[in-house]
Amino acid sequence: MKIIVRGAALALLTSVALPASAAECIAPANPGGGWDFTCRQIGRIMTELELVPNMVQVTNLAGAGGGVAYAQVVSKRSDDPELFVAASSATTTRLAQDAFAGATADQVRWVGSIGGDPGVIVVAKDSPIQGLNDLVEAVKADPGSVAFAGGSAVGGFDHLKVLMLLGDAGVEDMRKIKYIGMDGGADAITQTVGGFAQAMTGDMSEITGFIRSGDVRPIAVLSEERVAGFDDVPTAKEQGVDTVAMNWRGIYVPKDISDEDYQRWVDHLTAVGQSEQWQTVMAENGLEPYLVTGAEFQSFVDENIAEIQELSREIGLLK
């Protein structure tokens, strides 16, 4: 199977109010994951390009695989013109599977995608698993002995990547696959390094620091070709498993802001995506260019959700 889905606790700010003109980005996970990465990098570059008057405030609001943040934006901040929220394939996956308690994609406005983040499988540095085939054989021999940790909830995109990968590798009973859903990639890495999970499924951008520090060892990247800067990491395809999974990274904003404010965020994200700073970020973190904004991105989100629903039905996550 090949699928490219393009296409990582709020204090409620009651005691410390932000200046009226200060932009805020909500990362729907704990610090260290892909959504946190998206907020901090986009916010930093917006400030450097002087697109916003003050430093962008980053607020981590973990819970329900992004559902807590989504609900807060929809119910309490639907007309906040200075708020944007990090999103990815994990976001549309949860919406496609009706995992946000009835929330739908049309309750926010989708601004754009700024990059593609290849999926990756890593193990602890001292793991006896040396390559993807070792991992697959261990699962086939005893599915209960191998737990996968991921930065999205059960049924989320990190979980889907594991199911797609193992399905393509010949594993038949997906119900036996053990998956531990965490609130962000950093937490999933902790589970793997600590031995609570035998492998971690995530995206290249949220794992690069752990790879470079030697805490984990990548055994497969789920891209068509090896990722620049990580040329020693083989693709799953090279190892006989024809799986490609790409996570888009971008942002959405509250639904009830004005068209002018929405266009402002589209223009800001476009400027960031075209900047030299963002080209450097992509090169350093294994990202691929994928800049799609405005109406084109809205159409993409609709198609993305339909694709994920079809896949989820195929593997039994949706009826």
ABEGO torsion letter per residue (X at the ends): XBBBBXXXXBAGGAABBBBAABBBBBBABBBGBAAAAAAAAAAAAAAAAGABABBBBBBBBBEGGGAAAAAAAAAAAAABAABBBBBBAAAAAAAAAGAAGGBBAAABBBAEBABBBBBBBBBBAABABABAAAAAAAAAABAAABBBBBABBBGBAAAAAAAAAAAAAGBABAAABBBBBBBEAAAAAAAAAAGABABBBBBAAAAAAAAAAGABBBABBBBABBBBGAAABBBAAAAGBBBBBBBBBBBBBBAABBAAAAAAAAAAAAAAAABAAAAAAAAAAGBBBBBBBEAAAAAAAAAAAAAAAAAAAAAGABX
